Amino acid sequence: MFEAKTWWITGASSGIGAALAAALSAKGARLILSGRNEAALREVAAALPTESLVLPFEATDFARVPSIVEQAWAWRGRVDGLANNAGISQRSLAVDTAFEVYERIIGVDLMAPIRLAQEVLPRMVGAGGGHLVAISSVAGIVGAPLRAAYSAAKAGVIGYHDSIRAETTHQGMKVLVVAPGSVQTNVSKNALDGKAQTRGFSDTAIDNGMPADVAAARIVASLEAGERELILAEGMEAAGAALRRSNPDQLFDLMANLIANGYAKQLGAES
């Protein structure tokens, strides 16, 4: 399924992106690695057992996307799979959050994957099909406290890709939406606070979360099984995603109680 196929991963310099590159390469895939940090991308590429192309770009440089896609497609004549993984999170109460935070997070987490997918999708359909993998979040399902911008963007990622799946399955496209919970990455450390500044420290839940290589292995297994959605979470996070569909009122109360019981203060995001 992956042998000699070309997979393109954004946000590939660390975390889930780097782990997914390693997991796909171990299955025989060729990798296109994108992100902003070229040096880190080259480190990831150097550790892969298969050939790779380092293709750095800024995710929100929308005008440059057509030329980037042309380079990616020309490397081996097509792209068989695209994993839109690049993203940035948030840790701030909505009442304390500047609009700039919403602009930045929605730009990176929602508009950027849409822009890239819209450029890649017609080529994939024309070539007989391919895979789209969207890295959303449990926060895009449950509406997590202190993550209003992030939850909004990640909910949009789910909605967009669900629509693309409905429209293109008959054209050979396969779409997997992944909703991770806490995974051991720098997502919390790199999150924005209410003033659009980098937070600079992590959360206990993230530090104790699922290892990135385990997350990547589960994504690959879902692709092999032909699954269309993967809730990549455990414990209360997985239960919260399930509650959103089975008993939303109970979930809403649970989320509100988190704030009432000092969740914001625990994360250093109090007003």
Secondary structure per residue as TSV (DSSP state, phi and psi in degrees):
chain	resnum	aa	ss	phi	psi
A	1	M	-	360.0	-32.9
A	2	F	-	-111.1	-18.0
A	3	E	T	-56.7	123.3
A	4	A	T	63.2	14.4
A	5	K	-	-89.9	155.9
A	6	T	E	-106.5	118.8
A	7	W	E	-115.8	136.9
A	8	W	E	-112.7	126.4
A	9	I	E	-122.7	126.7
A	10	T	S	-94.9	157.6
A	11	G	S	62.9	37.9
A	12	A	T	-89.5	1.8
A	13	S	T	-81.0	-15.0
A	14	S	S	-163.5	178.0
A	15	G	H	58.9	-140.5
A	16	I	H	-61.1	-38.6
A	17	G	H	-61.3	-47.8
A	18	A	H	-65.8	-40.8
A	19	A	H	-65.8	-38.4
A	20	L	H	-67.5	-37.3
A	21	A	H	-59.8	-44.8
A	22	A	H	-63.9	-41.6
A	23	A	H	-67.7	-41.1
A	24	L	H	-70.5	-38.8
A	25	S	H	-63.6	-37.4
A	26	A	H	-63.5	-22.3
A	27	K	T	-90.3	0.0
A	28	G	T	102.5	3.7
A	29	A	-	-78.2	148.4
A	30	R	E	-87.6	145.6
A	31	L	E	-121.2	137.3
A	32	I	E	-106.3	122.8
A	33	L	E	-111.9	120.5
A	34	S	-	-124.9	155.0
A	35	G	S	165.0	-173.2
A	36	R	S	-91.7	-28.7
A	37	N	-	-92.0	93.7
A	38	E	H	-63.0	-40.3
A	39	A	H	-61.4	-43.4
A	40	A	H	-67.1	-38.1
A	41	L	H	-61.6	-39.7
A	42	R	H	-68.5	-31.7
A	43	E	H	-65.8	-42.5
A	44	V	H	-62.1	-45.7
A	45	A	H	-60.7	-40.0
A	46	A	H	-64.4	-23.7
A	47	A	T	-91.7	-4.2
A	48	L	-	-84.0	142.6
A	49	P	S	-79.8	-11.6
A	50	T	S	-115.4	168.2
A	51	E	-	-70.2	154.2
A	52	S	E	-148.1	160.3
A	53	L	E	-121.7	123.1
A	54	V	E	-88.9	119.8
A	55	L	-	-132.3	78.8
A	56	P	-	-75.4	142.7
A	57	F	-	-165.2	158.6
A	58	E	-	-81.7	124.0
A	59	A	T	-58.8	-30.3
A	60	T	T	-97.1	11.2
A	61	D	-	-84.1	72.8
A	62	F	G	-62.4	-32.7
A	63	A	G	-65.7	-25.5
A	64	R	G	-86.7	-13.3
A	65	V	H	-57.0	-44.7
A	66	P	H	-57.0	-41.0
A	67	S	H	-71.5	-33.6
A	68	I	H	-65.1	-44.4
A	69	V	H	-63.7	-38.3
A	70	E	H	-60.5	-43.1
A	71	Q	H	-64.3	-44.6
A	72	A	H	-62.5	-45.6
A	73	W	H	-67.6	-36.7
A	74	A	H	-72.2	-22.2
A	75	W	H	-57.0	-48.2
A	76	R	H	-130.4	19.9
A	77	G	S	86.4	-8.1
A	78	R	-	-175.6	167.0
A	79	V	-	-120.4	121.3
A	80	D	S	-85.2	-28.9
A	81	G	E	-147.7	140.4
A	82	L	E	-123.6	122.7
A	83	A	E	-109.3	105.3
A	84	N	E	-82.9	101.0
A	85	N	-	-118.9	-21.0
A	86	A	-	-60.3	141.0
A	87	G	-	-173.7	168.1
A	88	I	-	-140.5	142.2
A	89	S	-	-107.4	-168.2
A	90	Q	B	-149.4	148.5
A	91	R	-	-142.4	84.0
A	92	S	B	-163.9	147.0
A	93	L	-	-67.4	141.5
A	94	A	G	-56.5	-38.0
A	95	V	G	-64.7	-20.7
A	96	D	G	-105.5	7.4
A	97	T	-	-102.0	125.6
A	98	A	-	-69.9	149.9
A	99	F	H	-61.5	-28.0
A	100	E	H	-56.4	-33.9
A	101	V	H	-63.2	-44.1
A	102	Y	H	-62.4	-43.5
A	103	E	H	-60.7	-45.5
A	104	R	H	-68.6	-47.8
A	105	I	H	-68.8	-44.2
A	106	I	H	-67.1	-33.0
A	107	G	I	-62.8	-47.6
A	108	V	I	-76.5	-44.1
A	109	D	I	-87.9	-22.7
A	110	L	I	-120.3	-56.2
A	111	M	I	-66.5	-37.1
A	112	A	H	-64.5	-49.0
A	113	P	H	-64.5	-33.7
A	114	I	H	-65.0	-44.9
A	115	R	H	-59.2	-44.5
A	116	L	H	-70.1	-44.0
A	117	A	H	-62.6	-38.6
A	118	Q	H	-64.4	-28.2
A	119	E	H	-83.3	-33.9
A	120	V	H	-81.8	-36.7
A	121	L	H	-54.8	-49.8
A	122	P	H	-60.2	-33.9
A	123	R	H	-67.9	-43.3
A	124	M	H	-63.5	-46.2
A	125	V	H	-60.3	-42.9
A	126	G	H	-64.7	-26.2
A	127	A	T	-91.0	4.9
A	128	G	T	101.4	0.9
A	129	G	-	126.1	177.9
A	130	G	E	175.0	-170.9
A	131	H	E	-114.8	137.5
A	132	L	E	-116.8	128.5
A	133	V	E	-118.2	122.0
A	134	A	E	-110.6	122.3
A	135	I	E	-91.6	100.1
A	136	S	-	-93.8	-133.2
A	137	S	-	-169.3	153.8
A	138	V	T	-56.9	-31.0
A	139	A	H	-64.0	-21.6
A	140	G	H	-79.6	-11.1
A	141	I	H	-100.8	-42.7
A	142	V	H	-96.8	-16.2
A	143	G	T	68.5	70.9
A	144	A	-	-77.7	141.0
A	145	P	T	-59.5	146.3
A	146	L	T	70.8	12.2
A	147	R	B	-139.1	38.8
A	148	A	H	-58.8	-46.2
A	149	A	H	-67.0	-44.3
A	150	Y	H	-64.5	-44.9
A	151	S	H	-62.6	-41.2
A	152	A	H	-60.8	-45.7
A	153	A	H	-65.8	-44.8
A	154	K	H	-71.6	-30.1
A	155	A	H	-64.9	-39.1
A	156	G	H	-62.8	-38.1
A	157	V	H	-59.0	-42.8
A	158	I	H	-63.8	-48.8
A	159	G	H	-61.4	-43.9
A	160	Y	H	-60.9	-49.3
A	161	H	H	-72.2	-30.6
A	162	D	H	-63.2	-38.7
A	163	S	H	-66.5	-43.9
A	164	I	H	-61.3	-40.3
A	165	R	H	-59.3	-47.0
A	166	A	H	-61.4	-37.4
A	167	E	H	-80.6	-25.6
A	168	T	H	-121.7	0.5
A	169	T	G	-56.2	-40.6
A	170	H	G	-70.3	-9.4
A	171	Q	G	-103.5	14.0
A	172	G	T	91.4	6.1
A	173	M	E	-86.4	142.5
A	174	K	E	-122.9	131.9
A	175	V	E	-125.2	123.9
A	176	L	E	-116.0	120.6
A	177	V	E	-100.1	124.4
A	178	V	E	-110.2	129.3
A	179	A	E	-118.3	88.7
A	180	P	E	-73.0	150.9
A	181	G	-	-95.7	-132.2
A	182	S	S	-78.3	117.8
A	183	V	B	-124.4	143.3
A	184	Q	S	-71.8	87.5
A	185	T	S	-137.9	-173.8
A	186	N	S	-92.3	16.2
A	187	V	T	-58.6	-40.1
A	188	S	T	-77.1	-40.3
A	189	K	T	-61.1	-37.6
A	190	N	T	-90.2	1.4
A	191	A	-	-65.0	156.9
A	192	L	B	-90.3	143.6
A	193	D	-	-89.7	-172.6
A	194	G	T	-66.5	-16.7
A	195	K	T	-103.2	13.9
A	196	A	S	69.5	25.2
A	197	Q	-	-99.2	148.7
A	198	T	B	-65.8	131.6
A	199	R	-	-63.2	-48.8
A	200	G	-	91.1	-3.4
A	201	F	S	-146.8	160.6
A	202	S	-	-99.3	176.7
A	203	D	-	-105.0	151.3
A	204	T	H	-60.1	-39.6
A	205	A	H	-62.1	-39.8
A	206	I	H	-69.5	-44.9
A	207	D	H	-61.9	-30.5
A	208	N	T	-101.2	13.3
A	209	G	S	-79.7	-170.5
A	210	M	B	-66.2	131.9
A	211	P	-	-59.3	144.1
A	212	A	H	-61.2	-34.3
A	213	D	H	-70.8	-30.6
A	214	V	H	-68.2	-43.1
A	215	A	H	-59.5	-44.6
A	216	A	H	-63.5	-40.9
A	217	A	H	-62.8	-37.9
A	218	R	H	-69.8	-34.1
A	219	I	H	-65.4	-45.7
A	220	V	H	-61.4	-42.0
A	221	A	H	-62.6	-38.2
A	222	S	H	-65.6	-38.9
A	223	L	H	-62.9	-44.3
A	224	E	H	-64.0	-31.6
A	225	A	H	-84.9	-5.4
A	226	G	T	73.5	23.4
A	227	E	-	-72.9	156.5
A	228	R	S	-111.1	-14.1
A	229	E	E	-147.1	139.1
A	230	L	E	-133.2	114.1
A	231	I	E	-85.4	100.4
A	232	L	E	-92.1	65.7
A	233	A	-	-149.3	164.2
A	234	E	-	-133.9	167.1
A	235	G	H	57.5	-133.8
A	236	M	H	-65.4	-30.6
A	237	E	H	-67.3	-43.6
A	238	A	H	-65.0	-39.7
A	239	A	H	-64.6	-37.9
A	240	G	H	-63.7	-42.2
A	241	A	H	-62.9	-38.9
A	242	A	H	-68.4	-39.0
A	243	L	H	-63.6	-33.9
A	244	R	H	-57.5	-27.1
A	245	R	H	-98.7	-30.0
A	246	S	H	-97.2	-34.6
A	247	N	-	-151.0	71.8
A	248	P	H	-60.1	-35.6
A	249	D	H	-60.6	-39.8
A	250	Q	H	-63.6	-40.4
A	251	L	H	-64.3	-44.8
A	252	F	H	-58.1	-41.9
A	253	D	H	-65.2	-42.0
A	254	L	H	-61.5	-44.4
A	255	M	H	-64.7	-42.4
A	256	A	H	-64.2	-37.1
A	257	N	H	-67.3	-29.9
A	258	L	H	-57.5	-46.7
A	259	I	H	-69.0	-42.5
A	260	A	H	-60.6	-28.8
A	261	N	T	-97.6	16.4
A	262	G	T	92.9	20.0
A	263	Y	H	-60.0	-40.6
A	264	A	H	-62.5	-43.0
A	265	K	H	-65.0	-38.6
A	266	Q	H	-59.3	-34.3
A	267	L	T	-92.6	4.7
A	268	G	T	72.9	28.5
A	269	A	-	-121.2	29.8
A	270	E	-	-72.2	157.1
A	271	S	-	-66.3	360.0
